[in-house]
Amino acid sequence: MTREVLARYSRIPLDAPAPAEVGMLRKGVRLLETLMPDLARSALGHTHVAAVIAPLGHWADMRSTSLIQVGGGIFLGKPALRNPWVAAECLLHESVHQKLYDFRHGHTLLARDFAAEDLGPQPSVVVPWRSPGSGRENAWDTFRALSAVHVYVHSRCWEARRRNGRRNWRRNSAAWVTRNHGW
């Protein structure tokens, strides 16, 4: 992914990853592969590049994001790269988005260049966890709602497995983690 591609599709400021951030991302991948190997293989295969978001302005608190226009590329903020569990969660979240984006690009469920505004007024799904704001940011079109459900189902599975994994690790934590991951 080049800066020119990113400049064309987004205004996300980028930063070079610190060695510790690269290490945290690797630990996040190992957590996913250890706790949910099938899901990790299925989702991570759709992410090819991870870019680090520069902590500027409103981007400073951003954990992660992705764009359908930048296939295979995800963006991780500094807050996502401070803890391997958060890194794993954000990596999974954005990789599942990428998986659905790949499906959308390669399947006729929705045309690749589909835009809700092309159809005129359409029903929308109002999500309660987002503030309506001035532009009805909580009223989502069909694809965005489908995308959210797709990610949240996977996220819930990860959360349940993560909790169980952490509980099991507490029993043998020092020996198991040191032996298997060197942390």
N, C-alpha and C positions, 0 to 999 in steps of 0.2 A: 504494500500500500504506500503510495507516494504522497508527499505533501500537496502535490498538484491535484490529485484525485480528491483528497480531503477538502482542499480549498474550494473545489467545484461543488461539493455536496454538503459541506457543513462549515460551521464557524467554530468548531471545537478546537481550542488551543491545545497544542501537544507539547509534551516534555519528554526528555530522554529518561528512561528508567534507571534508577540507581541499582547497583548490584543487589542490595537487600530487597528491593521490590521485585526483581526478577526471581530471587530465591523464594520470596513469599508466594509468588504466582506458581512456581514449581511445586511448593508444598501444597497449595490449593489443588493442583491437578492430582497429586498423589492421594490426597484425601478423597477426592471424587472417585478415583480409580480403585481405591481400597474399599470404600464404603458402598459404592454403587457401580461396579465395573461395567455392567451392561448399559446403564444410563450414561455413564461417562463416555464410553466408546461411541454410543449413538449420537450424543449431543456434541461432544468435542470435535468430532469429525467434520463439523460444519463451520468451525472457527479455524482460520488459518493465520491470522495476524491479530495481535493485541497491541493497541497503542495506549500510551499513558496520557491522561488528560492533565494539562498544566493547571495548577491550583490558582487560577486567576478569576477574580470577580465571583459571579454566581457558580462558576465551575468548581470552586474550591471544595465544596461539600459533596460534589457529584461522586457517587460510588461507581456507576457504570451506565453505559448507554450503547446503542447500536443503531444503524441506519439501514433500511432496506436497499438503498442505493449503493452501499459499500459492502457488497457480498463477501462473507467470510471474515470481515473485520469487526472487531469489537473495541470499545474504548473503556478503559478502567481508570478511575480516579485514585488519587493518593489514599483516600480513606479505605478503599478496597484492598490496598496492598500493604496494610499494617498488621494483618492477622490472617493466618492461613484459612480459617473457617469462613471468614468474610470473602476472601479471595475466591475460595471454592464456590460459595453461593453466587457471587457476581458472575464468575466465569460460566457456571451452569445456566444462570438466568439469561445471559446474553447469547450463549451458544444455542439454547433452545429457541430463542428468537431467530437466530441464523438458520436453524433447521426448518422452521416454518417459512422463512423467507425463501430458502432454496426450494421448498415445496411449491410456494406461490409462483416462483419463476419458471418452474418446470411442469406445472400442472394447470389444467384449464378450470379449476374451481373458481378462481378469479383471474381475469386477464392481467397480464404483467403490468400494463399501464393503467389499470383500473383506478379510477378516482371517484369517490362518492359524489362529488359535485357534478360529474358528467351525467348522472342519472336524475339530477334535480333533487328536490326535497325527499329525504329518506328518513325512515324511523331511525332513532339512535338509541344506544344503550347508555343510560345515565349511571355512572359508577359513584357510589357514595363516599369512597375514600379520597376523592379528588375534589378540590374546591371548584365551584362553577366558574369563578373568575369572570372577567368581562367578555371572554370569547368562548364561553361554555366549554372549558377544557375538560369538563367531566362528562360531556356528551360525545360518546365515541361511535364511529361508523362500524359497520359489520366486521370488517377485517381487523380493526384494532381490538374490538371486543373478543373476537376469536383468538387473536394473538395473545391477549391477556389471559384468557382461560387456559390456553395451551401452556403458557409459562407458569401460571399459578398452580396448576395441577402438578407439574414437575417439581416446582418449588416446595409444595407441600410434602411430596414423597421424599425429597431431600431432607427437609426439616425433620420429618419423622425418623428417618434413618440416621441423621446426624445426632439427634438426641439419644437414640439407642446406642450408637457408636461411642459417643462420649461417655455414656453411663458404663458401658463395658470397658472402656479404656481406663476409667477411674479405678477399677478393680486391680488392674495390672499395669497402670499407666506408665510409670517410669521405665520398667523393663521392656514393655511392649513397644512403646514409642521409640525408645532409644535403639532397640534391636532392629526394628523395621524401618525407621525413618531417620534416625540419627539426630533427632531434635530433643 
